[in-house]
Amino acid sequence: MQHFIVVGGGMIGLTAALGLRQQGHRVTLLEQGAAPTYTDTLELRVSAIAHSSRRLLQQLGVWQTLPSHRLGPYQAMEVWDHDSFGRIAFHASEANATDLGAIVENRVLEQHLWQRAAAAGVELHENASVSAQQVTAERVWVEANGQRFDGDYLLAADGGRSPLRQAAGLPLTFWDYQQRGCVAVIECSEPHGGCARQVFLPSGPVAWLPLADPHQVSLVWSADTAVAAELEALDDSAFAKQLQRVSDQCLGQLKVVSKRASFPLRMQYTQRWLQHRLLVLGDAAHTIHPLAGQGANLGFGDVSDLLKVTAEDFTQRELREWERTRKLAAVEMISAMEAFKRGFGTAHPLAKLVRGIGLKFANSFGPLKRQLIKSALG
Ligand SMILES: Cc1cc2nc3c(=O)[nH]c(=O)nc-3n(C[C@H](O)[C@H](O)[C@H](O)COP(=O)(O)OP(=O)(O)OC[C@H]3O[C@@H](n4cnc5c(N)ncnc54)[C@H](O)[C@@H]3O)c2cc1C
């Protein structure tokens, strides 16, 4: 059994720590912030959890502990182009499934992961910011708040900025989407009916993700930086008017019922995910556009594949294979996001016609639609 030091108590670090501990490894997790907690107020950051991620969380015994009144399972998905006749709609029944996934607030999931990890015997350290690290072919150590932690492997799950990745000098490919993702909780006069909706505007996609309350959705409005700045400057009622305008009335009257926040959107891809005994995963290894809601799912995939390696005695070669497989999964996702963004991010009349025809064709052609549903399920 090995001693893993995991840096980062987000969804991915906590899931990795719990999985490794359940395999019998010794695990120490260091998180620079406080242990995650949540209140009755809905959180702004949510994730659409795909079937594959949910399976992993079920195997780890966490999914079952999540409060059902904070989960938004969705049975349908509708995507359309604001500027053309293109529209595609899926229903879980077309894939013989009861749902296509579930919306969960990041903090809610993190809190339950933290509790489960503590119960499983992960050595959890909150308010522990890693400020130094050393990784050799034999050992690793990190320093946090003047205390040194020694181990066999170091996992960097410390998010998109990843101080560990930077300190290790791992090369990064990145580009700025030149968009911001504006998020808020929205109340709608029409029930969402368990449907995740997304409209593509030339300035970026707008998604309404169904929450447990049939009249509340989580908004992710990705918009070019200048448009986002204008939206951010609006008060809630003017913002809701703009939202109403782009919604094609799909949810009736809309009202902002939370604070609003926004995040810069950037593609990042770390070129090396394994350096001696340092492994990089989750947002530390890749960040993608939120348009398909796949960023965290990609991170859960990193964990799931890693746990297959660490279940038995393993070699550096097997870790190298893990790195290869996961890099491929990330590159495929990044390319798909790019194709979507380029295809929809233009108001050129010919592009509009092509995407209108493309969406209509995909909606009516059974095999292609089933393939799309399979990808959406994860
Ligand atoms: C607007 C938006 C919408 C999204 N929607 C979806 C979606 O629908 N579905 C989906 O799958 N994904 C979605 N994502 C992506 C998803 O939110 C991320 O992929 C996911 O949160 C990454 O989790 P993580 O654990 O890798 O990183 P993080 O959540 O960033 O966690 C990193 C942790 O490391 C800690 N840390 C950092 N440095 C140190 C240090 N030096 N020492 C100790 N601790 C440290 C931080 O405090 C933090 O807790 C979305 C993203 C955005 C921006």
The ligand as a Gaussian input file, in Angstrom:
#p B3LYP/6-31G(d) Opt

LIG

0 1
 C      -19.509000      28.477000     -15.310000
 C      -19.065000      27.040000     -15.193000
 C      -20.010000      26.008000     -15.308000
 C      -19.609000      24.652000     -15.223000
 N      -20.530000      23.658000     -15.385000
 C      -20.134000      22.362000     -15.361000
 C      -21.066000      21.265000     -15.565000
 O      -22.264000      21.464000     -15.768000
 N      -20.603000      19.988000     -15.543000
 C      -19.279000      19.711000     -15.338000
 O      -18.897000      18.517000     -15.379000
 N      -18.385000      20.716000     -15.121000
 C      -18.764000      22.005000     -15.124000
 N      -17.851000      23.012000     -14.915000
 C      -16.468000      22.647000     -14.592000
 C      -16.310000      22.242000     -13.110000
 O      -16.827000      23.264000     -12.278000
 C      -14.831000      21.990000     -12.794000
 O      -14.304000      21.127000     -13.771000
 C      -14.633000      21.369000     -11.415000
 O      -15.184000      22.180000     -10.409000
 C      -13.152000      21.147000     -11.141000
 O      -12.971000      20.557000      -9.887000
 P      -11.486000      20.365000      -9.282000
 O      -11.670000      19.627000      -8.009000
 O      -10.576000      19.811000     -10.327000
 O      -10.960000      21.840000      -9.030000
 P      -11.457000      22.967000      -7.986000
 O      -12.908000      22.834000      -7.722000
 O      -10.954000      24.262000      -8.515000
 O      -10.702000      22.577000      -6.626000
 C       -9.335000      22.862000      -6.423000
 C       -9.101000      22.972000      -4.924000
 O       -7.689000      23.100000      -4.662000
 C       -7.500000      24.027000      -3.605000
 N       -6.115000      24.554000      -3.706000
 C       -5.585000      25.333000      -4.691000
 N       -4.289000      25.610000      -4.422000
 C       -3.980000      25.001000      -3.251000
 C       -2.808000      24.903000      -2.453000
 N       -1.664000      25.522000      -2.795000
 N       -2.836000      24.180000      -1.315000
 C       -3.980000      23.533000      -0.926000
 N       -5.137000      23.597000      -1.653000
 C       -5.135000      24.306000      -2.796000
 C       -8.586000      25.085000      -3.847000
 O       -8.884000      25.805000      -2.671000
 C       -9.768000      24.204000      -4.310000
 O      -10.589000      23.810000      -3.238000
 C      -18.228000      24.342000     -15.003000
 C      -17.292000      25.391000     -14.874000
 C      -17.697000      26.718000     -14.966000
 C      -16.663000      27.822000     -14.860000

